[in-house]
């Protein structure tokens, strides 16, 4: 019996996390905490906030545009609809987590152990890193076998993670957790035959504009 890729992926991820939690010594946890130290602000040039926002707009516009043009009739279109699903799930998940954990941003508090401060403290996890990971994951899952170059899309969440840290908007653990949430939602979205967005509206398919005229 052939084991579905997604089921295998989930099992491996859970096994890895379980082993990590069980086997990681106290000294390793201490070293991980050291990675969350405060750095000087360096958000200039390619790392500037303006470039971060431009990338956000470019990716969102591109994915939505492909979904509308291609519809669910093609692999590219279906992957795009799944990317939208993943992004929406990620946005909801990260918003809840931000409110629960209430972690101050590095620019507001230089203590990486400050948690549950409430109010507007929403550093954990990184929403923009999570969204970028959510957008690219369905494409990587869909095309990974015949087009290995598709893995280059992973550079987008990697860039966003680094840029958000340079802006003192997030700690390392924030962007790592954000990327994990985005990837998880992206993989979950690929398990659905009908995109969640369409199923909510009562539709099972969307004919792209490219195929209507």
N, C-alpha and C positions, 0 to 999 in steps of 0.2 A: 504494500500500500504506500502510495506516494504521500509524504507529509507536506502539506501546504507551506510555502515559504513564510507566510506571515505567522503561522502557528509556531514554526521553528524559531523565527526571530524573537517572538515573545518569550518562548521558553528559555532561549539562550540568554536573553536580557535579564530575566528574573533570576536565573541560576547565577549569572555573573554578579548581580547586585547582592544576592544572598551570600555568596562566597566572600565578596568584598567586605560586607558588614561583619561576618563571622570571623574572618581571618585577619582583618586589619588591626595591628597592635596599637596600643595607646600612643606610641611615639609617632606612628604614621598619621594619626588624627591630629597630633600637634603640628606636624609638618604641613598638613593640609591647611590648618588654620593660619600658618605663617604665610601662605600664598594670598591670604585675604588682607594683607597689610595695605596701608594707605599710600598712594602714589601721587606725585605731582601732576597737575592738570596739563595734558599735552594734546588737546583736541584742536590741532591746527592742520592746515593742508588737507590731505586726503582723509584725515580722521575728523575733520570739523563737523559740527552739528548740521551744518547746511548740507554737506555731502551725505550724511546719514539720512536726512529727511528726503533728499532727492532720490536715494536708492529705494527708500520705502515707497515713494510715489511711483517710481519706475516699475518695481516688481508688482505692486498691486494693480497698476494699470495694465501691465503686460499680461498677467494671469487672467484678470477679468476679461480683457479684450480677446484673448485666445478662447476662453470659455464661450463667449457670446458668438464669436465668429465660427468656431468649429462645432459647437454643440456637443451632444453626447454620442454622435454618430462615428466619431473617429477616436483613435487612441489618445491623440494629443488633446482633443477636446475633453474627453472623459477624465484624463489626468488633471486638466485645468479645473474642472468642476470639483474634483476630489481635493485639489489644493485649496479651493475656496472653502470647502467643508472643514478641512484641517485648520485653516486660519481662524474660522469662526469658533471652532471648538477650543482652539488654543487661546483666543482672546478671552473667552468665558472662564477657562481654567486658570489662567494667569491672574485675572482680575480677582477671583475668589482667593487665590493663594496670597496675593499682595495684601488683601484686607486681613487675612488670618494671621500672617506672619509679621506684618507691621515693622519691617526692617528699615531703618534710616539709610539713605543714600550716603556714600562716602563723602560727598560734598557737604552734607549736613551733620555728619557725625563720624569721627575717625575711629570709632570702636567697632571692629567687625563682630563683636559678641553682643551688640545691641539688637535685641529682637522684641517683638510684641509691644512696640511703642505706640501703636494705633495712629489715629489722625491721618495725615497725608504721607506717612512713612510707608512707601511701597516699592522698596528696592528689590525684594525677593519674590519671584524670580524676574529676570529681565524679559519684559514683554516683547520688545522689538527683536531680540535675539530669537525668542520662541517663535514669533510670527515668521521670521525669515526661514527658520528651519522647517516650519510647517508648510510654507509655500513650496519649497524645493523637494521635500521628501517624496511626494507622490510621483513626481517626474523621475526621480532617481530609481524608485521601486519599479516603475513601469518600463524604463529603458535601460536598466543597469546591465542586462545580459548582452544585448546586441550592440549597445553603444556605451562602452566603458567611460568615454569622455564625459558622460552625463554627470559623473561624480564631481566634476569641476564646479557644479552648482553648490557644493558644500562650502565653497569659498565665501559665498554670500553670508550665511550665518556666522562663519568664522570672522569675517571682516566686521560685521555688526557687533559681535561680542567684544572684539578688541577696541572698536571705536567707542562703545558705551563705557568701557572701563577707562579709556583715556579721557572721557568727558567727566569722570568721577561720578557717573550716574549709577554705576553698579560695581559690586565686588566680583571677584572671579567666581565664587560659588553661585552668585546670582545668574551669571551668563551660562554657566555649565548647566544649572538646573533649568534655565529657560530653553536651552537647546534640547535638553532631554524631553521636556514637555512638548515642544514642537515636533520632534521626531516621532514621539509616541502618538500624537494626534494625527500626524501624517500617515503613519502606518495603519492606524485604525480606520482612517478615511478610505484607504485603498481596499479595505475588506468589504466595503459596501458596493453592491451592484448598482444601486440607484443612489445618486448623490443626495445627501441629507437635505440640502437646500431645496431641491426639486420635490422630494417626497413630502416635505412640509406643505408645499403649495398644491399637493395633490397630483403632480405630474411625475411621470417616470422617465421622461426623455425631453430633450430640448434640441430642436432643429436649428443648427447654427445659421447665422446670416449668410455665410458663404454658400450654403446649400439651398437657400430659399430662392435665390435669384439666378 
